Amino acid sequence: MANSQHQFDKEVPADLEEKKQGPNQQNALNNHLCFFKKGGVITAESIKAGLCKLGVTSPPPGVLSKVIMSEARLSGCPYATLFCGGKIERSNLPKLVHPFDTGIFKKENGTFNEEAFNKLASYAIVDKQTGQEVISLAEINKFKEKDSNPERWKNAGSMEKLIGFANSIGEFNLLFKRLSDANIDGVPYITITRLKRFYTEGYALFREIAAAEALKRQNSEKVEAYAGRHTIYDSIRHSCTIL
C-alpha cells in the first residue's frame, strides 16, 4: 500500500499549495476540482487523467473530458473550446456551475451553499442496518426537479440546455458508481456524510478513491501474473508427464 500511495502522490495533477488545503467552504469548488488540475489549470487531458485514476471507464474518459470542456465554453469560459480542449483557469471555475446542477456550489463564486445541501439532505432516508442517513440517485433527481433550480429551463441557451442536461445525468451516474458506500435492496446509496465530503473535501476524497483504485489494479496485476506463472508451470509438468 505504501508504494502504491507514494506513486499516486507523484501523479496527482494539482498545485502544491492547493494540495495542502483542507475542507474550505469558501474555496469549495476549487477544492472539488483541484484533483483535475495540472499546472494550475484544467484541460481535457488533465480531466481525462483524473477520471482514469478514479477508475472511470464508461463513458470513455477521453470523450467525457471533451464534453466537459465544450460545456465550459458554452458557459462562458473564454479559453475552453468546443470538443477540442483548451483550458479552464481558476477565475473561471464558477462558470462551470451549470443550470442543471444541484445549486450546492454557488454560481456566482463557487462557494459551498449550506442551505442547498441541507435541502438535499432532507431527501435522505435512514439505513436500518447502520442507522446512517443515506440518499439514492432517485432522491437526488427529485431534489433537482423540485428545489435546486426551477428556472433552469428559462435561463439557459438551447445548446447549454442540451449539453448541461446530458452532462448532469452523466455526472450523477458517475457519482454513484464511484462514491456509493451503502446498498439497500440492491440499490446503491451514498451516506450524507460522504456526500458532504464530495462537495467540501473533493480533492481529499478523490485521492482516497484513486489510491484504492491503484491498489486494486496492482493486486489484479499480481493475480494475473501469478495465474500466468502457474499456467506455464502446469504446461511444463503436463509435458513432462507425457514424456
N, C-alpha and C positions, 0 to 999 in steps of 0.2 A: 504493500500500500504506500509506503514511504516513497519508493522510487516512482510509482505512478503519479503521486501527488506532486513530486518535485518536477517531473516532466510537464505536468499540466500547468504548474505555475509559470514555467518558461514560455508557454504558448498563449497565455491569456492575453487577448487583444485589448488592453486598457492602459491608460497612462498611470505612472506610479503614484502620483498624488491622488488620483481618483480611486485607485485600488485601496488606499488607506481609509477611505471614507466609510463610516458605519451607517446605520439607519439615519436618514436625514429627510424629514418631511419636506423641508424647503428645497431639497435637491432630488426629490423622489424620481422624477422622470429620467434625469441624467444618471442617477444611480442605477435605475432599472435597465437603461440602455448601454451602460458602461461596458458590459460584457461583450457587446457587439462592436466596440470601437477598435481602431488601430491608428496610432499616431494622432490621437485626439479627434478623429472624425469617423463617421460611419460611412462605409462604402458597400457596394454589392458584394465584394469579396470578403469583407470583414463580417457581414451578416451571414454569408454562406459558411464561413469558418466557424462562427459561433453556433449556428444551427447544427453543423456536423458534430461539434463537441457535445452538444446536448443529445445526440443520438437521433436527430430527426432524419428520416429517410423518405417520408411521403407527406406532402408533395416534395419533389426534389429540391434540396436547399438552393441550388443554383437558379431554379425557376422562381422559387418563392422570394429570394433576395431581390430579383429584378422587379417583381410585382410590388414589393415594399418600396423600392426606390421610385417606381412610377407613381405610386400613391403619394410619396413625399413631394414629388414635382407638382402634382395636381393640387397639393395642399399648400403650395407656396414656397417650398424650399428651393432657392434660386440655383443651387449647384447640382441638384439631383436632375437626372434626365430620364425620359420615358424609355423604359426597357433597355437602357444602355449603360446604366451605372451612375457615375458622378459621385458626389459626396454630400453628406449632411453634417453641418457644423453644429457645435453645441448651442449657439444662439438661436438656431432654427428648430431645435428639438420639440418645443411646444407645438409647432405646426404639424407634427406627426399625430397629434390627438385629433382623430377624425370624427365625423358626426355619429358614427356607429359604435364608438367606444362606450364604456360604462360611465364616463364622467369622473372617474376616481382620480385621474390625472387632470388637473385644471387646464383648459385650453389656452388660457391667457399666459400661463407661466410654467406649467408642468409640475406644480406643487401637488402634494397629496391632499385629496378632498375627504376629510374625515367624515363629514356629513353624508356624502355619497356612499362611502364604504359602509357606514352603519346602516344605511337603507338597504344596500345589497345584503349585508349580514342578516337583516331581518327576514330574508327569504330562506335562511338555513333551517335545517331540521336537526334533531339530536340523534346521534348514532347510539342505539340502545346497548350495543356491545361495549362501547368505550366511554359513553357519556359526553363525547365531544360534539360541538356544533359543526355540521358539515353541509356542503352545498353541491348540487349537481349542475351539469350544463343546462338542464331544463329550467332550473330555478334562476340561473344567471340570465337566460334568454327572456324569462318573464320580467325580470328586473329591467333589462334593456328596453323592452317594449313599453313598460308602464312608467318607469321612474327616471331612466337615465337621461334621455334627450328626446322628448316627444315632438320637438320641432325639427328633427334632423332632416326629414324629407323636404321641408320647405327651404332650409338654409343651404343645402348642398347643391353643387352643379351636377349636371347629368352624368358626366364621366366620373366625378368624385363619388357620386352615389353608387355607381356600378362597382368600381374598384373597392371603395370603402366597405360596402356591404359584403362583397365576396371575401375581402381580406379579414373582416371582423369574424366571419364564420370560420375561416381557416385558423385565425389566431386562437380562438377559444377551443377549437377541436385539438389543436396542438397543446394548448394549456393543459387539457385534461389527460392527454397522452403522456406528457412529461411530468406533470406535477401531482396527479391524483394520489392520495395517500390513504384512501378509505374506500370500502366497497360494501354496498348494501344490496343484497339480492342480485348480484351480478352487475350492478350499475356503479360506475366509478364516481367517487365524490372527492372533494378537496376539503380539508378541515379549514375553518375560518382563520385559525392561527397561521396556517401555511399560506393561505390566500393573501393575508395581510403582509406577510413577508415578501410575497411576489411583488406587491406594489411598493413596499418601503425598503426592502433589502434585496432588490432584484439581482444585483451583482453577486452578493454572497451566496444567495440561493442557487443561482445558475452555476456558480463554481462547484457547489456541492454535488449538483446533478451531473455536471460534466466529469468530475472526479470519479463518481460512481460508474458512469458510462465507460470511462477509460479503464477502470479496474475490471469491469465486466468484459470488455474487449480483450484485455490482457489475459484473463482467465480462460476465455473462449479459445484464444490462440494456443494456450498451453494444452488445453484438452485436445484440440485438433492435432497438435504436434505429437502428443502422447499417443493418440489413436493411430496416427500415421506411422510412428515407430513400431507399434505393435502389429500393424498390418504387414509391414516389411518382415518383422520377426516371424510372424505366422507363416508367411510365404516361404521363407528360407527353411523353417522347420518342416513344412509340408514337403518341400523338395527333397530334403534330407531323408524323410521317412520313405519316400518313393524309391530313392537310391538304395 
